[in-house]
């Protein structure tokens, strides 16, 4: 004896619900992994920009203390910090950093760093501002204080890191004799 049972399609409905849940789970996993890749790429780009800005600060400090450059801050009246605008990354003193102004053009006024970090979209740049110069207490030397601002880009043009440091130089008889970085 054969008994025929009537099917209501319940298996089909349960299978469709299960398929929808699996699809949602897969889409969520894809979205999460895509977000993680974007975060990792952004972090890597920022790290490249930060390292490039650090190297620009160090190159600017080396530029100040190096004796083989045309840079000579001792020449106050006819030196590189005269005028009202930045020339080759050397800027006159203003109460607020020129390089933080909205209209400051880093590509034309900033000094280009010689070493280019890999994966950076363009070479980092820096500006040096002479903040003050005064005879030392003994009158035998002059103390100079500089503000160095470096700007660097990461793997895309929108990743920008800007760092700033202060640097002190003591000059005796128109020669550099001592320097140190001022820690804030």
Long-range contacts (C-beta under 8 A, 24 or more apart in sequence): 41-155, 42-159, 44-154, 44-155, 45-119, 45-154, 45-155, 45-156, 45-159, 46-154, 46-159, 46-161, 47-154, 48-117, 48-118, 48-119, 48-120, 48-154, 48-155, 48-159, 49-120, 49-152, 49-153, 49-154, 49-159, 49-160, 49-161, 50-152, 50-161, 50-163, 51-117, 51-152, 52-113, 52-117, 52-120, 52-124, 52-152, 52-153, 52-154, 52-161, 53-124, 53-150, 53-151, 53-152, 53-161, 53-162, 53-163, 54-150, 54-163, 55-113, 55-115, 55-117, 55-124, 55-152, 56-113, 56-124, 56-125, 56-126, 56-150, 56-151, 56-152, 56-163, 57-126, 57-148, 57-150, 57-163, 57-165, 59-113, 59-114, 59-115, 59-126, 60-89, 60-111, 60-126, 60-128, 60-148, 60-150, 60-167, 61-148, 61-165, 61-167, 61-179, 61-181, 63-111, 63-128, 64-128, 64-146, 64-167, 64-169, 64-179, 65-169, 65-176, 65-179, 67-176, 72-174, 73-130, 73-133, 73-144, 73-146, 73-169, 73-171, 74-142, 74-171, 74-174, 76-133, 81-129, 81-130, 85-109, 86-110, 86-127, 89-125, 89-126, 89-127, 89-128, 90-127, 90-128, 91-127, 91-128, 91-129, 91-130, 92-129, 92-130, 93-129, 93-130, 93-131, 93-132, 94-129, 97-129, 97-147, 97-149, 97-164, 98-127, 98-129, 99-127, 99-129, 99-149, 99-151, 99-162, 100-149, 106-151, 110-151, 117-152, 119-154, 119-155, 120-152, 120-153, 120-154, 120-155, 121-153, 121-154, 121-155, 121-156, 121-157, 122-153, 122-157, 124-150, 124-151, 124-152, 124-153, 125-150, 125-151, 125-152, 126-150, 126-151, 131-166, 136-170, 140-172, 141-170, 141-171, 141-172, 141-177, 142-170, 142-171, 142-172, 143-168, 143-169, 143-170, 143-171, 144-168, 144-169, 144-170, 144-171, 145-169, 145-182
